[in-house]
C-alpha cells in the first residue's frame, strides 16, 4: 500500500490511532496537521519527527495546510499551502466522494 500526497487534518489524540499501516506501506509526501496541537502519529505518543526517523514519510511535513475557510467547510488550499511543495495536486471537490453505482454487464442491478 502507498499513501502519498495527501492532506491529513485531524482533531483527536493521534493521526493514526493504533493503525500504523502494513509493514509494506509506503508513506510519502503527506501533509499532517492536528488542530489541537503538535502532531502525534499514534496512541503511543510518537511525534512526527520520531515517525520520520523510523523511515516513514521522510518527505512529508507536519504543517498547517492553509485551508481557505474550514469553519465553513471550504477545504480548498490557499496557493501558499505547504502541501503543494509535497506534491499535492488540487482537484475539484465536486468530483470527489462516492460515485454513482454502475451495474455490471449481465446483472439486473437497479
Secondary structure as UniProt FT lines:
FT   STRAND          2..4
FT   STRAND          7..10
FT   TURN            17..18
FT   TURN            23..24
FT   STRAND          26..28
FT   STRAND          31..34
FT   TURN            35..36
FT   TURN            43..44
FT   HELIX           48..53
FT   TURN            54..55
FT   TURN            58..59
FT   STRAND          61..62
FT   STRAND          67..69
FT   HELIX           70..72
FT   STRAND          74..77
FT   TURN            79..80
FT   HELIX           82..85
FT   TURN            86..87
FT   HELIX           93..95
FT   TURN            105..106
//
